[in-house]
Amino acid sequence: MKEKLLDLLACPSCGGDILLAYAGKYEEKEIIEAVLTCRKCDREYKVVRGVPRFAALDKIEQDKAETAENFGWQWTHFTQTDKKYAEQFLGWLQPVKEEFFAGKIVLEGGCGKGRHTSLAANWGAKEVVGIDLSAAVETAFQATKDLPNVHIVQADIYKLPFKKVFDYAFSVGVLHHTPDPKKSFVSLASKVKKGGAISAWIYGAENNEWITNYVSPMREKFTSRLSQPTLYQLSKLPTFGVFLATKLIYKPANALAKPLADKLFYNDYLYYISRFGWREQHN
């Protein structure tokens, strides 16, 4: 945790200022182990392995804890990066461009491994704060600790530990995984100051009825009960089929016979991901 993060923090319980009560370990400009306290209500929050902890999985509702645990496992195992991610990220945030971030204080709701947090920082944001409920904050911190304008915080999106100081907030592919997406969006927006902006990207319902009717019931009744390592191995089978299809059918078809390719199942999406390698598609 960089000490200047204190200027942005507020107690999630009472809204009071957060103070650094004790710092036990530093690594260069990062506070690695510390205790934070609320000036108003005296609640204490720990900084563990460089990350301020305003939420613990054993103290939140089961549905949120399970979602956080699952995604935390993914982001600590799929840590690769790719230069294509910048283009993909801006596609999700349209009409936002790179230059929009310059000089802004930015909040990311659900930062995962810190991929988009890093991009926002490198595009000139004054400060970028990435929050996540899961253990992915460990990976995100390691990936961003050398960036002077990045802060990673473990927090519940419903109870964000911040003042209303952000110029821009965004969330990509996260809100629809929370128990109450609308509540999550409103909470994120509540930390954006007057005149600021917010972007959120979620899965569309259009043309996805087959997922709702067939894939989701299988996930709810079967795959969600498997351990993450088991599911990781099983998921290689469908990924292999998709990977071959994108490389051997969708990519060449779009290059050589676009009118025909447009008639293929899910052509826009599968052609888009054909640019990614095995690990990205498996992710």
Secondary structure, 3 states (H helix, E strand, C coil): CCHHHHHCEECCCCCCEEEEEEEEEEECCEEEEEEEEECCCCCEEEEECCEEECCCHHHCCHHHHHHHHHHHHHHHHCCCCCCHHHHHHHHHHCCCCHHHHCCCEEEEECCCCCHHHHHHHHCCCCEEEEEECCCHHHHHHHHHCCCCCEEEEECCCCCCCECCCEEEEEEECCHHHCCCHHHHHHHHHCCEEEEEEEEEECCCCCCCHHHHHHHHHHHHHCHHHCCHHHHHHHCHHHHHHHHHHHHHHHHHHHHHCHHHHCCCCCHHHHHHHCCCCHHHHHC
